[in-house]
Amino acid sequence: MTEMRSMLDEFARQAKTYDVVERAYRRSERQRRLMRVAGGTTAAVLASAAGFGGAALAGVFGASAPIPDGQAPTATLAELPPAALPTIEPAPPFPTSCSAQRLPLPAGLDDKSVVSGGDPTGRYLIGIGFHFDSQGGVLENPLLWDNGQVIEIPVPGVGEPRSVDVNTSGDVIIVFSGDVTDGYYYHDGTLTQLAGSEATPVAINDGGEVVGSVGVPSGESTGGSTLYTTRPAVWHTPTAQPELLGPDDLQGTAIGIDDDGTVTVAVNAGAHLDGAATLERFTPDGSAGAVGLPAPNDFRGFAYAEGWLEGFHRDGGAVGPVWHISAPDQVVDPGFLFGGAMNGHGWVAGGTDLTPPVLWSPDGTSVELPSLTGSYSDHPADDLNFVSDDGHIVAGQVDAPATSTIHDGPIAVVWHCS
């Protein structure tokens, strides 16, 4: 495997659904150790397919004070009323066949690209395209596909971009990682930087509200350098100051938003941390509480979509078990080694090194995702990072061999299923 191929493989791996949680906490740990955030931090979509519905999360946020001087509620989670759990919604008919199609790239990009997510309807897909300069370096460009038509998103020229999430209006959130981490909001050709130190957006709703995490001063410093903790946050508009979620001792990142405005937060996530990750939910009426998890809980992070959860074991494979938040005792494991994109019905796209990738349902139904002509036959899919709510659109990237004019590596692909 060439050095260039290894680098492109790393870009593809950074599009996995659980990377937001794990890398955010990895970043937090480095900050506590007085290390600057290094390149390669990523924030990809966490399979959040629901929206806020325009509701404000009253009672669980702090005042709209700027970060790093924002303040959070002093109430503990135990003092807040318990949050109700969503019910399992009826699923549409499961697809019976799928076909692969290569996604187009803008002129000037060198044929390599990855998909990192999409909106619940499947109209919009997001990802990154790569351009190789004359010195052998790689330039990255965020991309938006609207019904298959590609749009190149402008970049501010700082850090490595990662397309994180997109809503049904085509508004995209992006993370740029370098010496610091900055979050951006893309709307109709314009990028707006999100306020807050180490702003790391994770999900955007149809009303344009964004959730994720920010760095908040811990009150401690060493050698004149301030130490930060990672706090879940919401931006109600692209220009708003972030508001903090939960009591001031809650460290984590928001990973999902329900249609009714309920936010799910991953706490203590990350494979490097002692103890298992946990989940908390916060509703618009101010209630909150812990989410029941399957036993044993050895999870390092989660993916979330409209009440469905996917857990990633500390020492397990890339894709973990699936269950509905209302039934943690009913767990099904697809047994995948790659992929892991999940929609709001618990359908997961993934596969193993020995079998073709499939779209899978918790009831055991599956449909094969065929390889793209010209991709490597021994590993048909590097990663699968998006499934629409109706299952008609699956997207990710496949491994393509080098030609005389292009490098080998991933290329963005969409599967149309019916």
C-alpha positions as CSV (number, residue, x, y, z in Angstrom):
1,M,0.0,0.0,0.0
2,T,1.4,3.3,-1.0
3,E,1.9,6.3,1.3
4,M,-0.8,8.2,-0.6
5,R,-3.2,5.3,-0.4
6,S,-2.6,5.1,3.4
7,M,-3.4,8.8,3.8
8,L,-6.6,8.4,1.7
9,D,-7.6,5.4,3.8
10,E,-7.2,7.5,6.9
11,F,-9.5,10.1,5.4
12,A,-12.1,7.5,4.7
13,R,-11.8,6.0,8.2
14,Q,-12.4,9.5,9.7
15,A,-15.8,9.5,8.2
16,K,-17.1,6.8,10.6
17,T,-20.2,7.6,12.5
18,Y,-18.8,7.3,16.0
19,D,-15.7,9.5,15.4
20,V,-17.3,12.7,16.6
21,V,-17.7,11.3,20.1
22,E,-14.4,9.5,20.4
23,R,-12.3,12.2,18.8
24,A,-14.0,15.0,20.8
25,Y,-13.0,13.2,24.0
26,R,-9.6,12.4,22.7
27,R,-9.2,16.1,22.0
28,S,-10.5,17.0,25.5
29,E,-7.9,14.6,27.1
30,R,-5.1,16.2,25.1
31,Q,-6.2,19.6,26.3
32,R,-6.1,18.5,29.9
33,R,-2.5,17.4,29.2
34,L,-1.7,20.9,27.8
35,M,-1.3,19.6,24.3
36,R,-2.7,21.5,21.4
37,V,-5.3,19.9,19.2
38,A,-3.5,18.1,16.3
39,G,-4.5,17.8,12.7
40,G,-6.6,14.8,11.9
41,T,-9.4,15.6,14.4
42,T,-12.6,14.9,12.7
43,A,-16.3,15.4,13.3
44,A,-18.5,13.3,11.1
45,V,-22.3,12.9,11.2
46,L,-23.5,10.8,14.1
47,A,-26.5,9.4,12.3
48,S,-28.8,12.0,13.7
49,A,-31.8,12.1,11.4
50,A,-34.3,14.0,13.4
51,G,-34.9,17.7,14.0
52,F,-35.6,20.2,16.8
53,G,-38.9,21.3,15.3
54,G,-38.0,24.8,16.3
55,A,-38.4,24.2,20.1
56,A,-36.2,25.9,22.6
57,L,-34.7,23.7,25.3
58,A,-35.9,25.8,28.2
59,G,-34.8,24.8,31.7
60,V,-31.8,22.7,30.8
61,F,-29.6,25.4,29.2
62,G,-27.5,28.2,30.7
63,A,-27.9,31.8,29.9
64,S,-26.9,33.1,26.5
65,A,-23.6,34.3,27.7
66,P,-20.5,34.1,25.4
67,I,-18.2,31.1,25.7
68,P,-15.8,30.9,27.5
69,D,-17.7,32.9,30.0
70,G,-21.0,31.0,29.6
71,Q,-22.8,29.8,32.6
72,A,-24.7,26.6,33.1
73,P,-27.5,25.5,35.4
74,T,-26.4,24.6,38.9
75,A,-29.1,21.9,39.3
76,T,-27.9,18.3,39.2
77,L,-29.4,15.8,36.8
78,A,-31.1,14.0,39.8
79,E,-33.0,17.2,40.5
80,L,-34.6,17.4,37.1
81,P,-37.8,15.5,36.3
82,P,-37.2,12.3,34.2
83,A,-37.4,12.5,30.4
84,A,-40.0,10.4,28.6
85,L,-38.7,7.9,26.0
86,P,-39.8,7.8,22.3
87,T,-41.8,4.9,21.0
88,I,-40.8,2.7,18.0
89,E,-42.4,4.1,14.8
90,P,-43.6,1.9,12.0
91,A,-41.0,1.3,9.3
92,P,-41.6,1.7,5.6
93,P,-41.3,-1.3,3.3
94,F,-37.8,-2.7,3.3
95,P,-36.0,-2.4,-0.1
96,T,-35.4,-5.6,-2.1
97,S,-32.8,-4.5,-4.6
98,C,-30.0,-1.8,-4.9
99,S,-27.7,-0.5,-7.6
100,A,-24.5,1.5,-7.3
101,Q,-23.7,4.8,-8.9
102,R,-20.6,6.9,-8.7
103,L,-21.1,10.5,-7.4
104,P,-19.8,13.3,-9.6
105,L,-16.9,15.7,-8.6
106,P,-16.2,19.3,-9.4
107,A,-13.7,20.1,-12.1
108,G,-10.2,20.2,-10.8
109,L,-10.6,17.5,-8.1
110,D,-8.5,14.4,-8.6
111,D,-11.1,11.7,-8.6
112,K,-11.0,10.8,-4.9
113,S,-13.8,11.5,-2.5
114,V,-15.7,10.3,0.5
115,V,-19.3,10.6,1.8
116,S,-19.8,11.5,5.4
117,G,-23.6,11.8,5.7
118,G,-26.9,13.1,4.3
119,D,-30.3,14.6,5.2
120,P,-33.1,12.2,6.3
121,T,-34.8,12.3,2.9
122,G,-31.6,11.4,0.9
123,R,-31.9,14.5,-1.3
124,Y,-28.7,15.9,0.1
125,L,-25.4,14.1,0.6
126,I,-22.2,15.6,2.1
127,G,-18.5,14.7,1.9
128,I,-15.0,15.6,1.0
129,G,-13.2,15.7,-2.4
130,F,-9.4,15.6,-2.7
131,H,-6.9,17.5,-4.9
132,F,-3.2,16.6,-5.1
133,D,-0.8,19.5,-5.6
134,S,2.5,19.5,-7.4
135,Q,4.4,18.8,-4.2
136,G,2.4,15.7,-3.4
137,G,0.2,17.3,-0.7
138,V,-3.5,16.8,-0.5
139,L,-6.0,19.7,-0.4
140,E,-9.5,18.9,0.9
141,N,-12.8,20.5,-0.3
142,P,-16.2,20.0,1.4
143,L,-18.8,18.9,-1.0
144,L,-22.6,18.9,-1.1
145,W,-24.6,16.8,-3.6
146,D,-28.2,17.9,-4.3
147,N,-30.0,15.0,-6.0
148,G,-26.7,14.0,-7.4
149,Q,-25.6,17.4,-8.6
150,V,-22.3,18.4,-6.9
151,I,-21.6,21.8,-5.2
152,E,-18.2,22.8,-3.9
153,I,-18.4,24.5,-0.5
154,P,-15.8,27.4,0.0
155,V,-13.2,26.9,2.6
156,P,-11.7,29.6,4.9
157,G,-8.2,28.2,4.4
158,V,-7.7,27.0,8.0
159,G,-7.3,23.4,9.0
160,E,-8.6,20.2,7.6
161,P,-12.4,20.3,6.7
162,R,-14.8,17.6,7.7
163,S,-18.4,17.8,6.5
164,V,-20.5,16.8,9.5
165,D,-24.3,17.0,8.9
166,V,-26.9,18.5,6.5
167,N,-30.6,19.3,7.0
168,T,-33.5,19.0,4.5
169,S,-32.8,22.6,3.4
170,G,-29.3,21.9,2.3
171,D,-27.6,23.7,5.2
172,V,-24.3,22.0,6.1
173,I,-22.2,22.1,9.3
174,I,-18.5,21.6,8.9
175,V,-15.5,21.3,11.3
176,F,-12.1,22.6,10.4
177,S,-9.3,21.0,12.5
178,G,-5.8,22.4,12.9
179,D,-4.1,24.0,15.9
180,V,-7.6,24.7,17.1
181,T,-11.0,23.3,16.1
182,D,-13.6,25.6,14.5
183,G,-17.2,24.9,13.5
184,Y,-18.8,26.5,10.4
185,Y,-22.4,26.8,9.1
186,Y,-22.9,26.7,5.3
187,H,-26.1,28.3,3.9
188,D,-26.7,29.2,0.3
189,G,-23.1,29.8,-0.6
190,T,-22.0,31.5,2.6
191,L,-19.9,30.1,5.5
192,T,-20.5,31.5,9.0
193,Q,-18.2,30.5,11.8
194,L,-19.9,29.2,14.9
195,A,-19.1,31.0,18.2
196,G,-17.3,29.3,21.0
197,S,-13.9,27.9,21.9
198,E,-13.2,24.5,20.2
199,A,-16.7,24.6,18.7
200,T,-17.4,21.1,17.4
201,P,-20.9,20.8,15.8
202,V,-22.4,17.4,15.4
203,A,-25.9,17.7,14.1
204,I,-28.2,20.3,12.5
205,N,-32.0,20.2,12.5
206,D,-34.5,21.4,9.9
207,G,-34.9,24.7,11.7
208,G,-31.2,25.4,11.4
209,E,-30.3,24.8,15.1
210,V,-27.0,23.1,15.7
211,V,-25.8,20.8,18.6
212,G,-22.4,19.5,19.5
213,S,-19.8,20.6,22.0
214,V,-17.5,23.5,23.0
215,G,-14.5,23.9,25.2
216,V,-15.2,25.7,28.5
217,P,-12.4,26.8,30.9
218,S,-12.1,24.4,33.8
219,G,-10.9,27.0,36.2
220,E,-7.4,25.4,36.2
221,S,-4.3,26.3,34.4
222,T,-0.7,25.1,34.2
223,G,2.2,27.2,33.1
224,G,-0.1,30.1,32.1
225,S,-2.2,27.8,29.8
226,T,-5.9,27.5,30.5
227,L,-7.3,24.0,30.7
228,Y,-10.7,23.3,29.0
229,T,-13.5,20.7,29.5
230,T,-15.8,19.6,26.8
231,R,-19.4,20.6,27.3
232,P,-22.5,19.8,25.2
233,A,-23.9,22.9,23.5
234,V,-26.6,24.2,21.2
235,W,-26.5,27.1,18.7
236,H,-30.0,28.4,18.0
237,T,-28.9,30.4,14.9
238,P,-25.6,30.4,13.0
239,T,-24.6,33.7,14.7
240,A,-25.9,32.9,18.2
241,Q,-23.6,32.3,21.2
242,P,-23.6,28.6,22.2
243,E,-25.8,27.7,25.2
244,L,-24.6,24.9,27.4
245,L,-26.7,21.8,28.1
246,G,-27.2,20.3,31.6
247,P,-25.5,21.0,34.9
248,D,-22.0,22.6,35.0
249,D,-20.3,19.3,35.9
250,L,-21.7,17.5,32.8
251,Q,-18.9,16.8,30.3
252,G,-19.9,15.3,26.9
253,T,-21.2,16.1,23.5
254,A,-24.8,16.2,22.0
255,I,-25.1,13.3,19.5
256,G,-28.8,13.4,18.5
257,I,-32.0,15.5,18.4
258,D,-35.5,14.1,18.2
259,D,-38.4,15.7,16.3
260,D,-39.8,17.1,19.5
261,G,-36.6,18.8,20.5
262,T,-35.2,16.2,22.8
263,V,-31.4,16.1,22.8
264,T,-29.3,13.0,23.6
265,V,-25.9,13.6,25.1
266,A,-23.0,11.1,25.2
267,V,-21.1,11.4,28.5
268,N,-17.7,10.0,29.3
269,A,-17.3,8.6,25.8
270,G,-14.0,7.7,24.2
271,A,-11.9,4.5,24.2
272,H,-9.1,6.1,26.2
273,L,-11.3,7.0,29.3
274,D,-11.7,4.8,32.3
275,G,-15.2,3.6,32.8
276,A,-18.0,3.2,30.2
277,A,-19.8,5.9,28.3
278,T,-23.3,6.8,29.3
279,L,-26.3,8.6,27.8
280,E,-28.4,11.5,29.1
281,R,-31.6,12.9,27.5
282,F,-32.9,16.5,27.8
283,T,-36.4,17.5,26.7
284,P,-37.8,21.0,25.8
285,D,-39.9,21.0,29.0
286,G,-36.8,20.8,31.2
287,S,-36.9,17.1,32.1
288,A,-33.7,15.0,31.9
289,G,-32.4,11.6,32.9
290,A,-30.1,8.7,32.1
291,V,-30.8,6.3,29.3
292,G,-30.9,2.6,30.1
293,L,-28.2,0.6,28.3
294,P,-27.7,-3.1,27.6
295,A,-25.5,-5.0,30.0
296,P,-22.6,-5.2,30.2
297,N,-22.0,-1.6,29.4
298,D,-18.5,-1.4,27.9
299,F,-19.3,1.2,25.2
300,R,-16.9,3.9,24.2
301,G,-19.5,5.8,22.1
302,F,-22.8,5.7,20.3
303,A,-24.7,6.6,17.1
304,Y,-28.2,7.8,17.5
305,A,-31.2,8.2,15.1
306,E,-34.8,9.0,16.2
307,G,-34.8,6.7,19.3
308,W,-32.5,4.0,17.8
309,L,-29.0,3.5,19.2
310,E,-25.9,1.8,18.0
311,G,-23.2,1.1,20.6
312,F,-19.5,0.8,19.9
313,H,-17.7,-1.5,22.3
314,R,-14.3,-0.4,23.8
315,D,-12.6,-3.5,22.5
316,G,-15.0,-4.6,19.7
317,G,-15.3,-4.1,16.0
318,A,-16.2,-0.9,14.1
319,V,-19.9,-1.6,14.3
320,G,-21.7,-2.6,17.5
321,P,-25.2,-3.8,18.6
322,V,-28.4,-2.0,17.8
323,W,-31.4,-1.4,20.1
324,H,-34.3,1.0,20.6
325,I,-33.9,3.4,23.5
326,S,-37.2,2.2,25.0
327,A,-36.1,-1.4,25.0
328,P,-32.4,-1.8,26.1
329,D,-33.0,-5.5,26.8
330,Q,-33.8,-6.2,23.1
331,V,-30.4,-6.0,21.4
332,V,-29.5,-7.2,18.0
333,D,-25.9,-7.3,16.6
334,P,-25.5,-7.1,12.8
335,G,-21.9,-8.4,13.2
336,F,-20.4,-5.9,10.8
337,L,-16.7,-5.0,10.7
338,F,-17.1,-1.8,8.6
339,G,-19.9,0.7,7.8
340,G,-22.4,1.4,10.5
341,A,-24.6,4.1,9.1
342,M,-28.0,3.9,10.7
343,N,-31.4,5.5,9.9
344,G,-34.4,6.3,12.1
345,H,-35.8,2.8,11.9
346,G,-32.6,1.0,13.1
347,W,-31.6,-0.1,9.6
348,V,-27.8,-0.3,9.3
349,A,-25.5,-0.4,6.3
350,G,-22.3,-2.4,6.7
351,G,-20.4,-5.6,6.0
352,T,-17.4,-7.7,6.6
353,D,-14.2,-8.4,4.7
354,L,-15.5,-11.7,3.6
355,T,-19.0,-10.8,2.5
356,P,-20.6,-8.1,0.3
357,P,-22.0,-5.1,2.2
358,V,-25.7,-5.0,2.9
359,L,-28.5,-2.8,4.2
360,W,-29.8,-4.6,7.3
361,S,-32.9,-4.4,9.5
362,P,-33.1,-5.5,13.2
363,D,-35.6,-8.1,12.2
364,G,-32.9,-9.9,10.2
365,T,-33.9,-8.8,6.7
366,S,-31.1,-7.6,4.4
367,V,-30.4,-6.6,0.8
368,E,-27.1,-6.6,-0.9
369,L,-25.3,-3.4,-1.9
370,P,-23.5,-4.4,-5.1
371,S,-20.0,-3.3,-5.9
372,L,-19.3,-0.5,-8.4
373,T,-17.7,-1.6,-11.6
374,G,-13.9,-1.1,-11.4
375,S,-13.7,-1.2,-7.6
376,Y,-11.7,-3.8,-5.7
377,S,-13.5,-7.0,-5.7
378,D,-11.9,-8.3,-2.4
379,H,-13.1,-5.4,-0.4
380,P,-16.1,-3.8,-2.1
381,A,-16.8,-1.0,0.4
382,D,-14.4,1.0,2.5
383,D,-17.2,2.5,4.5
384,L,-20.9,3.2,4.4
385,N,-21.9,6.4,6.1
386,F,-25.5,7.2,5.3
387,V,-28.9,5.6,5.0
388,S,-32.0,7.6,4.3
389,D,-35.1,7.2,6.5
390,D,-37.0,5.3,3.7
391,G,-33.9,3.2,2.8
392,H,-33.9,4.3,-0.8
393,I,-30.6,6.0,-0.6
394,V,-27.4,4.5,0.9
395,A,-24.0,6.3,0.5
396,G,-20.4,5.9,1.3
397,Q,-17.2,5.2,-0.6
398,V,-15.6,2.2,-2.4
399,D,-12.0,1.3,-3.0
400,A,-10.9,2.0,-6.5
401,P,-7.5,1.0,-8.0
402,A,-5.1,3.4,-9.5
403,T,-4.9,4.3,-13.1
404,S,-2.2,5.9,-15.2
405,T,-3.5,9.4,-14.2
406,I,-5.1,9.0,-10.7
407,H,-4.2,7.6,-7.3
408,D,-5.8,4.6,-5.8
409,G,-8.1,5.2,-2.9
410,P,-11.8,5.9,-2.0
411,I,-14.4,7.2,-4.4
412,A,-17.9,8.5,-3.3
413,V,-20.8,6.2,-4.3
414,V,-24.5,6.3,-3.8
415,W,-26.8,3.2,-3.8
416,H,-30.3,3.6,-5.1
417,C,-32.6,1.0,-3.5
418,S,-36.2,0.1,-4.1
